[in-house]
Amino acid sequence: MVSFSHSANTENQNMGAVRVKVKLTNAIDEELVRRGLLNPNLLRVYESEALIDTGAVRTAIPAEVVEILGLRIRSQEIAKYADCRQEVVGLTGPVIIEIEGRETTEAALVLGDIVLIGQTALETLDFLVDCKNQCLVPNPANPERAVFRM
């Protein structure tokens, strides 16, 4: 995980930050819709801007987003920050993460006040971070779709 330090200099604060539009969906809801057990209008979805953090292993979402999505907290885990602090945080049930037409499903840590996308999601989605242009790019070896490495 990474901790955020607020800088008085906005230019330095945003340098190298990669932000993308992300769609988060309650994976259990989606499965119930697929099986015809839940009205599609009740599917819980949340869209926002997310910070890409190559220093974070896992994806993290704020508690209010967990509530909006109706995600269950499956367990309590220890999050370790870059400054060596540790904190016990919730780990959600499955959430679908969709970025630029690619999607993956994973559990997320409950912390912070922004959606933060970590390395596990980036690896699964097969995206690389272009820091110079502040964007995500599909892996050039697999530009059309994500390829899972085994």
Residue frames as qw, qx, qy, qz and C-alpha x, y, z in Angstrom:
[[0.000, 0.890, 0.456, 0.000, 0.00, 0.00, 0.00],
 [0.403, 0.308, -0.023, 0.862, 1.03, 3.58, -0.20],
 [0.169, -0.710, -0.464, 0.502, 0.40, 6.57, 1.99],
 [0.304, 0.736, 0.295, 0.528, -0.48, 9.94, 0.56],
 [0.366, -0.462, -0.232, 0.774, 1.26, 13.08, 1.77],
 [0.249, 0.887, 0.383, 0.072, -0.46, 16.31, 0.86],
 [0.529, -0.037, 0.103, 0.842, 1.92, 18.78, -0.73],
 [0.076, 0.735, 0.220, -0.636, 1.38, 22.52, -0.83],
 [0.095, 0.474, -0.528, -0.699, 2.71, 22.49, -4.39],
 [0.784, 0.337, 0.335, -0.399, -0.10, 21.18, -6.62],
 [0.584, 0.644, -0.443, -0.217, 2.20, 20.78, -9.62],
 [0.086, 0.433, -0.884, 0.154, 4.47, 18.36, -7.73],
 [0.559, 0.002, 0.673, -0.485, 1.48, 16.59, -6.21],
 [0.797, 0.442, 0.205, -0.357, 0.04, 15.67, -9.62],
 [0.281, 0.665, -0.646, -0.249, 3.34, 14.90, -11.37],
 [0.163, 0.245, -0.954, -0.061, 3.31, 11.31, -12.55],
 [0.470, 0.153, 0.682, -0.539, -0.18, 10.61, -11.20],
 [0.200, -0.038, -0.793, -0.574, -2.16, 8.35, -13.50],
 [0.432, 0.225, 0.558, -0.671, -5.93, 8.57, -13.17],
 [0.155, -0.057, -0.820, -0.548, -8.47, 6.58, -15.14],
 [0.661, -0.133, 0.000, -0.738, -12.22, 6.11, -15.28],
 [0.085, 0.092, -0.985, 0.121, -13.22, 2.91, -13.49],
 [0.696, -0.237, -0.222, -0.641, -16.50, 1.04, -13.22],
 [0.046, -0.189, 0.908, -0.370, -16.98, -1.13, -10.14],
 [0.697, -0.159, -0.366, -0.596, -19.78, -3.70, -10.00],
 [0.608, -0.313, 0.622, -0.382, -20.95, -5.98, -7.21],
 [0.237, 0.286, -0.874, -0.314, -19.98, -9.38, -8.67],
 [0.173, 0.211, 0.920, -0.283, -22.59, -11.27, -6.65],
 [0.431, 0.561, 0.267, -0.655, -25.34, -8.98, -7.99],
 [0.369, 0.507, -0.536, -0.565, -24.14, -9.52, -11.54],
 [0.081, 0.085, -0.990, -0.084, -24.26, -13.29, -11.14],
 [0.272, 0.392, 0.747, -0.462, -27.77, -13.10, -9.69],
 [0.439, 0.590, -0.061, -0.675, -28.87, -10.96, -12.65],
 [0.256, 0.381, -0.795, -0.396, -27.32, -13.49, -15.06],
 [0.017, -0.103, -0.990, 0.099, -29.26, -16.32, -13.37],
 [0.309, -0.459, -0.528, -0.645, -32.50, -14.34, -13.51],
 [0.504, -0.486, -0.649, 0.298, -32.69, -14.06, -9.73],
 [0.218, -0.573, -0.211, 0.761, -32.23, -10.28, -9.51],
 [0.381, 0.873, 0.304, -0.029, -33.86, -7.50, -11.49],
 [0.654, 0.296, 0.071, 0.693, -31.14, -5.90, -13.70],
 [0.047, -0.825, -0.073, -0.558, -32.28, -2.48, -12.42],
 [0.674, -0.732, 0.055, -0.085, -31.05, -3.51, -8.95],
 [0.844, 0.164, -0.115, 0.497, -27.49, -4.25, -10.10],
 [0.349, -0.904, 0.008, 0.248, -25.20, -2.10, -7.91],
 [0.698, 0.403, 0.098, 0.584, -22.57, -0.21, -9.92],
 [0.278, -0.879, -0.020, 0.388, -20.25, 2.67, -9.06],
 [0.672, 0.520, 0.118, 0.514, -18.28, 4.75, -11.58],
 [0.284, -0.933, 0.055, 0.214, -15.54, 7.21, -10.68],
 [0.432, 0.756, -0.455, 0.187, -12.01, 8.31, -11.34],
 [0.912, -0.381, 0.008, 0.148, -9.37, 6.00, -9.87],
 [0.047, -0.854, 0.515, 0.059, -5.74, 6.55, -9.04],
 [0.924, 0.225, -0.287, 0.110, -3.35, 3.98, -10.49],
 [0.368, -0.799, 0.456, -0.135, -0.75, 3.10, -7.87],
 [0.780, 0.366, -0.506, 0.039, 2.03, 0.81, -9.08],
 [0.093, 0.426, -0.730, 0.526, 3.39, 0.73, -5.52],
 [0.644, -0.127, 0.446, -0.609, 0.18, -0.81, -4.18],
 [0.088, -0.080, 0.979, 0.164, -0.32, -4.54, -4.52],
 [0.103, 0.490, 0.864, -0.057, -4.10, -4.62, -4.00],
 [0.095, -0.534, -0.370, -0.754, -6.99, -2.45, -5.08],
 [0.143, -0.312, -0.633, 0.694, -8.49, -0.28, -2.33],
 [0.140, -0.568, -0.484, -0.650, -11.90, 1.36, -2.19],
 [0.149, -0.282, 0.388, -0.865, -13.40, 3.76, 0.34],
 [0.129, 0.210, 0.880, -0.406, -15.95, 2.54, 2.88],
 [0.447, 0.453, 0.232, -0.735, -18.72, 4.64, 1.31],
 [0.483, 0.372, -0.602, -0.516, -18.16, 2.89, -2.05],
 [0.109, 0.025, -0.987, 0.120, -18.32, -0.50, -0.30],
 [0.281, 0.353, 0.638, -0.624, -21.68, 0.59, 1.12],
 [0.485, 0.470, -0.166, -0.719, -23.01, 1.83, -2.25],
 [0.455, 0.302, -0.773, -0.324, -22.04, -1.47, -3.87],
 [0.851, -0.288, 0.088, -0.430, -23.43, -3.53, -0.99],
 [0.626, 0.376, -0.666, 0.151, -20.22, -5.53, -0.70],
 [0.841, -0.527, -0.120, -0.041, -19.75, -7.87, 2.23],
 [0.022, -0.762, 0.617, -0.194, -16.63, -7.54, 4.35],
 [0.903, 0.057, -0.419, -0.074, -15.25, -11.07, 4.24],
 [0.808, -0.267, -0.282, 0.443, -12.32, -10.65, 6.61],
 [0.185, -0.969, 0.149, 0.075, -10.00, -8.24, 8.36],
 [0.858, 0.245, -0.035, 0.451, -6.46, -8.06, 6.95],
 [0.441, -0.689, 0.052, 0.572, -3.32, -6.09, 7.68],
 [0.529, 0.800, 0.092, 0.268, -2.39, -3.33, 5.22],
 [0.625, -0.445, 0.068, 0.638, 1.23, -2.17, 5.33],
 [0.288, 0.950, 0.090, -0.076, 1.98, 1.31, 4.02],
 [0.662, 0.582, -0.187, 0.434, 5.12, 2.63, 2.34],
 [0.056, -0.725, 0.405, -0.554, 6.06, 4.44, 5.57],
 [0.348, 0.123, -0.891, 0.263, 5.93, 1.04, 7.39],
 [0.478, -0.085, 0.424, -0.764, 2.71, 1.82, 9.30],
 [0.165, -0.148, -0.953, -0.205, 0.30, -1.08, 9.53],
 [0.470, 0.009, 0.226, -0.853, -3.47, -0.99, 9.84],
 [0.269, 0.228, 0.935, -0.042, -6.19, -3.61, 10.08],
 [0.382, 0.265, -0.192, -0.864, -8.67, -3.08, 7.23],
 [0.760, 0.244, 0.490, -0.351, -11.61, -4.92, 5.74],
 [0.067, -0.204, 0.808, 0.549, -11.35, -7.15, 2.68],
 [0.614, 0.241, 0.070, -0.748, -14.48, -7.17, 0.52],
 [0.745, 0.248, 0.619, -0.013, -16.28, -9.87, -1.34],
 [0.524, 0.132, 0.547, 0.639, -15.80, -9.95, -5.11],
 [0.222, 0.802, 0.119, -0.542, -16.00, -6.71, -7.07],
 [0.699, 0.453, 0.381, 0.400, -15.75, -6.44, -10.85],
 [0.204, -0.702, 0.153, 0.665, -13.23, -3.80, -11.92],
 [0.635, 0.575, 0.428, 0.288, -13.66, -2.48, -15.46],
 [0.167, -0.739, 0.205, 0.620, -11.13, -0.14, -17.03],
 [0.224, 0.556, -0.505, -0.621, -11.06, 0.77, -20.73],
 [0.790, 0.224, -0.320, -0.472, -13.23, -2.17, -21.74],
 [0.555, 0.178, -0.794, 0.174, -11.24, -4.79, -19.83],
 [0.624, -0.566, 0.114, -0.527, -12.49, -6.34, -16.62],
 [0.448, 0.155, -0.827, 0.301, -11.33, -8.48, -13.75],
 [0.671, -0.614, -0.222, -0.351, -12.84, -9.63, -10.48],
 [0.528, 0.151, -0.624, 0.556, -11.08, -9.41, -7.15],
 [0.478, -0.731, -0.431, 0.226, -11.50, -8.60, -3.48],
 [0.252, 0.699, -0.090, 0.663, -10.56, -5.07, -2.47],
 [0.397, -0.210, -0.545, 0.708, -9.17, -3.53, 0.70],
 [0.148, -0.869, -0.424, -0.207, -11.44, -1.04, 2.44],
 [0.496, -0.531, -0.117, 0.677, -9.47, 2.13, 3.07],
 [0.268, -0.062, 0.267, 0.924, -8.81, 5.67, 1.97],
 [0.303, 0.612, 0.362, -0.635, -11.07, 8.21, 0.34],
 [0.469, 0.570, -0.384, -0.555, -10.42, 7.43, -3.33],
 [0.974, 0.160, 0.153, -0.045, -10.53, 4.32, -5.50],
 [0.106, -0.738, 0.635, 0.200, -6.97, 3.08, -5.85],
 [0.945, 0.288, -0.096, -0.122, -6.04, 0.44, -8.44],
 [0.483, -0.651, 0.574, 0.116, -3.08, -1.75, -7.49],
 [0.059, 0.493, -0.795, -0.349, -0.76, -4.15, -9.27],
 [0.391, 0.112, 0.912, -0.055, -2.95, -7.28, -9.07],
 [0.511, 0.686, 0.406, -0.320, -5.68, -5.61, -11.14],
 [0.251, 0.792, -0.373, -0.414, -3.18, -4.07, -13.58],
 [0.166, -0.339, 0.901, 0.213, -1.48, -7.43, -14.14],
 [0.442, 0.323, 0.828, -0.119, -4.78, -9.23, -14.69],
 [0.436, 0.801, 0.245, -0.328, -6.04, -6.51, -17.04],
 [0.744, 0.146, 0.330, 0.562, -2.67, -6.62, -18.86],
 [0.157, 0.966, 0.092, 0.182, -2.13, -2.85, -18.70],
 [0.642, -0.002, -0.158, 0.750, 1.16, -0.99, -18.50],
 [0.155, -0.895, -0.251, 0.335, 1.52, 2.45, -16.95],
 [0.510, 0.501, 0.129, 0.687, 2.80, 5.24, -19.20],
 [0.387, -0.644, -0.329, 0.573, 3.95, 7.75, -16.56],
 [0.252, -0.113, 0.253, 0.927, 5.19, 10.28, -19.12],
 [0.222, -0.263, -0.500, -0.795, 1.75, 10.57, -20.74],
 [0.300, -0.051, 0.602, -0.738, -0.09, 9.80, -17.50],
 [0.779, 0.116, -0.127, -0.602, -2.21, 6.98, -18.87],
 [0.706, -0.138, 0.694, -0.034, -2.64, 3.24, -19.06],
 [0.477, 0.494, -0.535, -0.493, -1.71, 1.40, -22.24],
 [0.981, 0.011, 0.084, -0.175, -2.54, -2.16, -23.23],
 [0.620, -0.418, 0.579, 0.326, 0.44, -4.47, -23.19],
 [0.355, 0.613, -0.439, -0.553, 1.90, -4.09, -26.74],
 [0.015, -0.180, 0.970, 0.161, 2.25, -7.87, -26.94],
 [0.018, 0.443, 0.896, -0.015, -1.53, -8.19, -26.41],
 [0.053, 0.018, -0.009, -0.998, -3.15, -4.96, -27.60],
 [0.440, -0.263, -0.554, -0.656, -6.60, -6.42, -28.35],
 [0.768, -0.505, -0.205, -0.337, -7.31, -8.21, -25.06],
 [0.403, -0.672, 0.574, -0.238, -5.76, -9.20, -21.77],
 [0.798, 0.200, -0.569, -0.004, -3.70, -12.39, -21.80],
 [0.723, -0.639, 0.195, -0.177, -3.24, -14.27, -18.55],
 [0.373, 0.582, -0.703, 0.166, 0.31, -15.32, -17.76],
 [0.922, -0.333, -0.099, -0.168, 0.67, -18.69, -16.05]]
